[in-house]
Amino acid sequence: MDTLIPGSRLAPRAEGSEGSSPIPTRAPVPARRRDPRERPDRKNP
């Protein structure tokens, strides 16, 4: 069951993206991709 643990899968991803929170990294990852797409105001003010 250690291989199905979410901490192990998000551990390497959190270090590359945030490196602080391995669990919340799942939300910010997909949210960051939608930010520039839904909020083009940040890139093109």
mmCIF file of the N, C-alpha and C atoms, coordinates in Angstrom:
data_MODEL
# 
_entry.id   MODEL 
# 
loop_
_atom_site.group_PDB 
_atom_site.id 
_atom_site.type_symbol 
_atom_site.label_atom_id 
_atom_site.label_alt_id 
_atom_site.label_comp_id 
_atom_site.label_asym_id 
_atom_site.label_entity_id 
_atom_site.label_seq_id 
_atom_site.pdbx_PDB_ins_code 
_atom_site.Cartn_x 
_atom_site.Cartn_y 
_atom_site.Cartn_z 
_atom_site.occupancy 
_atom_site.B_iso_or_equiv 
_atom_site.pdbx_formal_charge 
_atom_site.auth_seq_id 
_atom_site.auth_comp_id 
_atom_site.auth_asym_id 
_atom_site.auth_atom_id 
_atom_site.pdbx_PDB_model_num 
ATOM 1   N N  . MET A 1 1  ? 0.851  -1.213 0.000   1.00 0.00 ? 1  MET A N  1 
ATOM 2   C CA . MET A 1 1  ? 0.000  0.000  0.000   1.00 0.00 ? 1  MET A CA 1 
ATOM 3   C C  . MET A 1 1  ? 0.882  1.258  0.000   1.00 0.00 ? 1  MET A C  1 
ATOM 4   N N  . ASP A 1 2  ? 2.156  1.079  0.224   1.00 0.00 ? 2  ASP A N  1 
ATOM 5   C CA . ASP A 1 2  ? 3.059  2.246  0.253   1.00 0.00 ? 2  ASP A CA 1 
ATOM 6   C C  . ASP A 1 2  ? 3.147  2.900  -1.124  1.00 0.00 ? 2  ASP A C  1 
ATOM 7   N N  . THR A 1 3  ? 2.912  2.106  -2.159  1.00 0.00 ? 3  THR A N  1 
ATOM 8   C CA . THR A 1 3  ? 3.052  2.657  -3.523  1.00 0.00 ? 3  THR A CA 1 
ATOM 9   C C  . THR A 1 3  ? 1.810  3.475  -3.884  1.00 0.00 ? 3  THR A C  1 
ATOM 10  N N  . LEU A 1 4  ? 0.703  3.204  -3.202  1.00 0.00 ? 4  LEU A N  1 
ATOM 11  C CA . LEU A 1 4  ? -0.535 3.934  -3.525  1.00 0.00 ? 4  LEU A CA 1 
ATOM 12  C C  . LEU A 1 4  ? -0.690 5.172  -2.640  1.00 0.00 ? 4  LEU A C  1 
ATOM 13  N N  . ILE A 1 5  ? 0.238  5.352  -1.742  1.00 0.00 ? 5  ILE A N  1 
ATOM 14  C CA . ILE A 1 5  ? 0.150  6.522  -0.835  1.00 0.00 ? 5  ILE A CA 1 
ATOM 15  C C  . ILE A 1 5  ? 0.283  7.822  -1.642  1.00 0.00 ? 5  ILE A C  1 
ATOM 16  N N  . PRO A 1 6  ? -0.606 8.765  -1.392  1.00 0.00 ? 6  PRO A N  1 
ATOM 17  C CA . PRO A 1 6  ? -0.599 10.053 -2.104  1.00 0.00 ? 6  PRO A CA 1 
ATOM 18  C C  . PRO A 1 6  ? 0.625  10.896 -1.731  1.00 0.00 ? 6  PRO A C  1 
ATOM 19  N N  . GLY A 1 7  ? 1.147  10.668 -0.544  1.00 0.00 ? 7  GLY A N  1 
ATOM 20  C CA . GLY A 1 7  ? 2.315  11.440 -0.104  1.00 0.00 ? 7  GLY A CA 1 
ATOM 21  C C  . GLY A 1 7  ? 3.539  11.099 -0.949  1.00 0.00 ? 7  GLY A C  1 
ATOM 22  N N  . SER A 1 8  ? 3.655  9.827  -1.328  1.00 0.00 ? 8  SER A N  1 
ATOM 23  C CA . SER A 1 8  ? 4.824  9.398  -2.117  1.00 0.00 ? 8  SER A CA 1 
ATOM 24  C C  . SER A 1 8  ? 4.730  9.971  -3.536  1.00 0.00 ? 8  SER A C  1 
ATOM 25  N N  . ARG A 1 9  ? 3.546  10.000 -4.059  1.00 0.00 ? 9  ARG A N  1 
ATOM 26  C CA . ARG A 1 9  ? 3.356  10.475 -5.447  1.00 0.00 ? 9  ARG A CA 1 
ATOM 27  C C  . ARG A 1 9  ? 3.461  12.005 -5.499  1.00 0.00 ? 9  ARG A C  1 
ATOM 28  N N  . LEU A 1 10 ? 2.964  12.667 -4.483  1.00 0.00 ? 10 LEU A N  1 
ATOM 29  C CA . LEU A 1 10 ? 2.981  14.137 -4.492  1.00 0.00 ? 10 LEU A CA 1 
ATOM 30  C C  . LEU A 1 10 ? 4.292  14.665 -3.901  1.00 0.00 ? 10 LEU A C  1 
ATOM 31  N N  . ALA A 1 11 ? 5.028  13.798 -3.257  1.00 0.00 ? 11 ALA A N  1 
ATOM 32  C CA . ALA A 1 11 ? 6.293  14.230 -2.638  1.00 0.00 ? 11 ALA A CA 1 
ATOM 33  C C  . ALA A 1 11 ? 7.259  14.780 -3.694  1.00 0.00 ? 11 ALA A C  1 
ATOM 34  N N  . PRO A 1 12 ? 7.527  14.035 -4.747  1.00 0.00 ? 12 PRO A N  1 
ATOM 35  C CA . PRO A 1 12 ? 8.457  14.485 -5.795  1.00 0.00 ? 12 PRO A CA 1 
ATOM 36  C C  . PRO A 1 12 ? 7.871  15.658 -6.578  1.00 0.00 ? 12 PRO A C  1 
ATOM 37  N N  . ARG A 1 13 ? 6.593  15.704 -6.685  1.00 0.00 ? 13 ARG A N  1 
ATOM 38  C CA . ARG A 1 13 ? 5.950  16.787 -7.459  1.00 0.00 ? 13 ARG A CA 1 
ATOM 39  C C  . ARG A 1 13 ? 5.990  18.089 -6.649  1.00 0.00 ? 13 ARG A C  1 
ATOM 40  N N  . ALA A 1 14 ? 5.799  17.985 -5.357  1.00 0.00 ? 14 ALA A N  1 
ATOM 41  C CA . ALA A 1 14 ? 5.779  19.179 -4.502  1.00 0.00 ? 14 ALA A CA 1 
ATOM 42  C C  . ALA A 1 14 ? 7.173  19.816 -4.483  1.00 0.00 ? 14 ALA A C  1 
ATOM 43  N N  . GLU A 1 15 ? 8.197  18.981 -4.460  1.00 0.00 ? 15 GLU A N  1 
ATOM 44  C CA . GLU A 1 15 ? 9.572  19.515 -4.405  1.00 0.00 ? 15 GLU A CA 1 
ATOM 45  C C  . GLU A 1 15 ? 9.880  20.303 -5.684  1.00 0.00 ? 15 GLU A C  1 
ATOM 46  N N  . GLY A 1 16 ? 9.346  19.849 -6.791  1.00 0.00 ? 16 GLY A N  1 
ATOM 47  C CA . GLY A 1 16 ? 9.624  20.522 -8.077  1.00 0.00 ? 16 GLY A CA 1 
ATOM 48  C C  . GLY A 1 16 ? 8.760  21.766 -8.228  1.00 0.00 ? 16 GLY A C  1 
ATOM 49  N N  . SER A 1 17 ? 7.538  21.691 -7.736  1.00 0.00 ? 17 SER A N  1 
ATOM 50  C CA . SER A 1 17 ? 6.618  22.834 -7.896  1.00 0.00 ? 17 SER A CA 1 
ATOM 51  C C  . SER A 1 17 ? 6.753  23.807 -6.721  1.00 0.00 ? 17 SER A C  1 
ATOM 52  N N  . GLU A 1 18 ? 6.449  23.323 -5.526  1.00 0.00 ? 18 GLU A N  1 
ATOM 53  C CA . GLU A 1 18 ? 6.503  24.215 -4.357  1.00 0.00 ? 18 GLU A CA 1 
ATOM 54  C C  . GLU A 1 18 ? 7.631  23.783 -3.405  1.00 0.00 ? 18 GLU A C  1 
ATOM 55  N N  . GLY A 1 19 ? 7.666  22.487 -3.078  1.00 0.00 ? 19 GLY A N  1 
ATOM 56  C CA . GLY A 1 19 ? 8.718  22.004 -2.185  1.00 0.00 ? 19 GLY A CA 1 
ATOM 57  C C  . GLY A 1 19 ? 8.393  22.329 -0.738  1.00 0.00 ? 19 GLY A C  1 
ATOM 58  N N  . SER A 1 20 ? 7.127  22.625 -0.468  1.00 0.00 ? 20 SER A N  1 
ATOM 59  C CA . SER A 1 20 ? 6.746  22.967 0.908   1.00 0.00 ? 20 SER A CA 1 
ATOM 60  C C  . SER A 1 20 ? 5.578  22.095 1.360   1.00 0.00 ? 20 SER A C  1 
ATOM 61  N N  . SER A 1 21 ? 4.509  22.072 0.582   1.00 0.00 ? 21 SER A N  1 
ATOM 62  C CA . SER A 1 21 ? 3.337  21.274 0.945   1.00 0.00 ? 21 SER A CA 1 
ATOM 63  C C  . SER A 1 21 ? 3.081  20.210 -0.121  1.00 0.00 ? 21 SER A C  1 
ATOM 64  N N  . PRO A 1 22 ? 3.282  18.941 0.232   1.00 0.00 ? 22 PRO A N  1 
ATOM 65  C CA . PRO A 1 22 ? 3.112  17.825 -0.707  1.00 0.00 ? 22 PRO A CA 1 
ATOM 66  C C  . PRO A 1 22 ? 1.646  17.530 -0.992  1.00 0.00 ? 22 PRO A C  1 
ATOM 67  N N  . ILE A 1 23 ? 0.762  17.869 -0.071  1.00 0.00 ? 23 ILE A N  1 
ATOM 68  C CA . ILE A 1 23 ? -0.672 17.571 -0.282  1.00 0.00 ? 23 ILE A CA 1 
ATOM 69  C C  . ILE A 1 23 ? -1.365 18.686 -1.086  1.00 0.00 ? 23 ILE A C  1 
ATOM 70  N N  . PRO A 1 24 ? -1.223 19.932 -0.669  1.00 0.00 ? 24 PRO A N  1 
ATOM 71  C CA . PRO A 1 24 ? -1.869 21.059 -1.367  1.00 0.00 ? 24 PRO A CA 1 
ATOM 72  C C  . PRO A 1 24 ? -1.279 21.280 -2.759  1.00 0.00 ? 24 PRO A C  1 
ATOM 73  N N  . THR A 1 25 ? -0.173 20.612 -3.046  1.00 0.00 ? 25 THR A N  1 
ATOM 74  C CA . THR A 1 25 ? 0.473  20.789 -4.361  1.00 0.00 ? 25 THR A CA 1 
ATOM 75  C C  . THR A 1 25 ? -0.454 20.299 -5.470  1.00 0.00 ? 25 THR A C  1 
ATOM 76  N N  . ARG A 1 26 ? -1.354 19.399 -5.120  1.00 0.00 ? 26 ARG A N  1 
ATOM 77  C CA . ARG A 1 26 ? -2.263 18.843 -6.142  1.00 0.00 ? 26 ARG A CA 1 
ATOM 78  C C  . ARG A 1 26 ? -3.220 19.936 -6.648  1.00 0.00 ? 26 ARG A C  1 
ATOM 79  N N  . ALA A 1 27 ? -3.635 20.816 -5.783  1.00 0.00 ? 27 ALA A N  1 
ATOM 80  C CA . ALA A 1 27 ? -4.586 21.861 -6.205  1.00 0.00 ? 27 ALA A CA 1 
ATOM 81  C C  . ALA A 1 27 ? -3.877 22.978 -6.990  1.00 0.00 ? 27 ALA A C  1 
ATOM 82  N N  . PRO A 1 28 ? -2.779 23.504 -6.470  1.00 0.00 ? 28 PRO A N  1 
ATOM 83  C CA . PRO A 1 28 ? -2.057 24.593 -7.150  1.00 0.00 ? 28 PRO A CA 1 
ATOM 84  C C  . PRO A 1 28 ? -1.525 24.181 -8.514  1.00 0.00 ? 28 PRO A C  1 
ATOM 85  N N  . VAL A 1 29 ? -1.209 22.922 -8.687  1.00 0.00 ? 29 VAL A N  1 
ATOM 86  C CA . VAL A 1 29 ? -0.660 22.463 -9.981  1.00 0.00 ? 29 VAL A CA 1 
ATOM 87  C C  . VAL A 1 29 ? -1.653 22.715 -11.117 1.00 0.00 ? 29 VAL A C  1 
ATOM 88  N N  . PRO A 1 30 ? -2.875 22.188 -11.002 1.00 0.00 ? 30 PRO A N  1 
ATOM 89  C CA . PRO A 1 30 ? -3.880 22.382 -12.061 1.00 0.00 ? 30 PRO A CA 1 
ATOM 90  C C  . PRO A 1 30 ? -4.417 23.815 -12.058 1.00 0.00 ? 30 PRO A C  1 
ATOM 91  N N  . ALA A 1 31 ? -4.392 24.441 -10.912 1.00 0.00 ? 31 ALA A N  1 
ATOM 92  C CA . ALA A 1 31 ? -4.926 25.813 -10.810 1.00 0.00 ? 31 ALA A CA 1 
ATOM 93  C C  . ALA A 1 31 ? -3.979 26.785 -11.516 1.00 0.00 ? 31 ALA A C  1 
ATOM 94  N N  . ARG A 1 32 ? -2.694 26.498 -11.453 1.00 0.00 ? 32 ARG A N  1 
ATOM 95  C CA . ARG A 1 32 ? -1.704 27.392 -12.091 1.00 0.00 ? 32 ARG A CA 1 
ATOM 96  C C  . ARG A 1 32 ? -1.899 27.360 -13.607 1.00 0.00 ? 32 ARG A C  1 
ATOM 97  N N  . ARG A 1 33 ? -2.238 26.232 -14.133 1.00 0.00 ? 33 ARG A N  1 
ATOM 98  C CA . ARG A 1 33 ? -2.414 26.116 -15.600 1.00 0.00 ? 33 ARG A CA 1 
ATOM 99  C C  . ARG A 1 33 ? -3.684 26.863 -16.023 1.00 0.00 ? 33 ARG A C  1 
ATOM 100 N N  . ARG A 1 34 ? -4.671 26.886 -15.177 1.00 0.00 ? 34 ARG A N  1 
ATOM 101 C CA . ARG A 1 34 ? -5.948 27.547 -15.536 1.00 0.00 ? 34 ARG A CA 1 
ATOM 102 C C  . ARG A 1 34 ? -5.828 29.060 -15.289 1.00 0.00 ? 34 ARG A C  1 
ATOM 103 N N  . ASP A 1 35 ? -4.948 29.442 -14.394 1.00 0.00 ? 35 ASP A N  1 
ATOM 104 C CA . ASP A 1 35 ? -4.791 30.882 -14.080 1.00 0.00 ? 35 ASP A CA 1 
ATOM 105 C C  . ASP A 1 35 ? -4.455 31.703 -15.332 1.00 0.00 ? 35 ASP A C  1 
ATOM 106 N N  . PRO A 1 36 ? -3.402 31.341 -16.030 1.00 0.00 ? 36 PRO A N  1 
ATOM 107 C CA . PRO A 1 36 ? -2.990 32.088 -17.232 1.00 0.00 ? 36 PRO A CA 1 
ATOM 108 C C  . PRO A 1 36 ? -4.010 31.946 -18.346 1.00 0.00 ? 36 PRO A C  1 
ATOM 109 N N  . ARG A 1 37 ? -4.745 30.876 -18.347 1.00 0.00 ? 37 ARG A N  1 
ATOM 110 C CA . ARG A 1 37 ? -5.735 30.643 -19.426 1.00 0.00 ? 37 ARG A CA 1 
ATOM 111 C C  . ARG A 1 37 ? -7.019 31.415 -19.118 1.00 0.00 ? 37 ARG A C  1 
ATOM 112 N N  . GLU A 1 38 ? -7.460 31.341 -17.881 1.00 0.00 ? 38 GLU A N  1 
ATOM 113 C CA . GLU A 1 38 ? -8.718 32.029 -17.518 1.00 0.00 ? 38 GLU A CA 1 
ATOM 114 C C  . GLU A 1 38 ? -8.437 33.490 -17.138 1.00 0.00 ? 38 GLU A C  1 
ATOM 115 N N  . ARG A 1 39 ? -7.228 33.756 -16.651 1.00 0.00 ? 39 ARG A N  1 
ATOM 116 C CA . ARG A 1 39 ? -6.901 35.141 -16.234 1.00 0.00 ? 39 ARG A CA 1 
ATOM 117 C C  . ARG A 1 39 ? -5.722 35.677 -17.050 1.00 0.00 ? 39 ARG A C  1 
ATOM 118 N N  . PRO A 1 40 ? -5.949 36.006 -18.270 1.00 0.00 ? 40 PRO A N  1 
ATOM 119 C CA . PRO A 1 40 ? -4.883 36.543 -19.144 1.00 0.00 ? 40 PRO A CA 1 
ATOM 120 C C  . PRO A 1 40 ? -4.537 37.986 -18.761 1.00 0.00 ? 40 PRO A C  1 
ATOM 121 N N  . ASP A 1 41 ? -5.204 38.504 -17.744 1.00 0.00 ? 41 ASP A N  1 
ATOM 122 C CA . ASP A 1 41 ? -4.944 39.893 -17.311 1.00 0.00 ? 41 ASP A CA 1 
ATOM 123 C C  . ASP A 1 41 ? -3.560 39.991 -16.658 1.00 0.00 ? 41 ASP A C  1 
ATOM 124 N N  . ARG A 1 42 ? -3.107 38.889 -16.092 1.00 0.00 ? 42 ARG A N  1 
ATOM 125 C CA . ARG A 1 42 ? -1.807 38.916 -15.395 1.00 0.00 ? 42 ARG A CA 1 
ATOM 126 C C  . ARG A 1 42 ? -0.685 38.970 -16.435 1.00 0.00 ? 42 ARG A C  1 
ATOM 127 N N  . LYS A 1 43 ? -0.852 38.239 -17.510 1.00 0.00 ? 43 LYS A N  1 
ATOM 128 C CA . LYS A 1 43 ? 0.212  38.221 -18.545 1.00 0.00 ? 43 LYS A CA 1 
ATOM 129 C C  . LYS A 1 43 ? 0.094  39.469 -19.436 1.00 0.00 ? 43 LYS A C  1 
ATOM 130 N N  . ASN A 1 44 ? -1.126 39.827 -19.765 1.00 0.00 ? 44 ASN A N  1 
ATOM 131 C CA . ASN A 1 44 ? -1.337 41.012 -20.627 1.00 0.00 ? 44 ASN A CA 1 
ATOM 132 C C  . ASN A 1 44 ? -2.181 42.069 -19.901 1.00 0.00 ? 44 ASN A C  1 
ATOM 133 N N  . PRO A 1 45 ? -1.571 42.838 -19.048 1.00 0.00 ? 45 PRO A N  1 
ATOM 134 C CA . PRO A 1 45 ? -2.290 43.855 -18.263 1.00 0.00 ? 45 PRO A CA 1 
ATOM 135 C C  . PRO A 1 45 ? -2.741 45.027 -19.136 1.00 0.00 ? 45 PRO A C  1 
# 
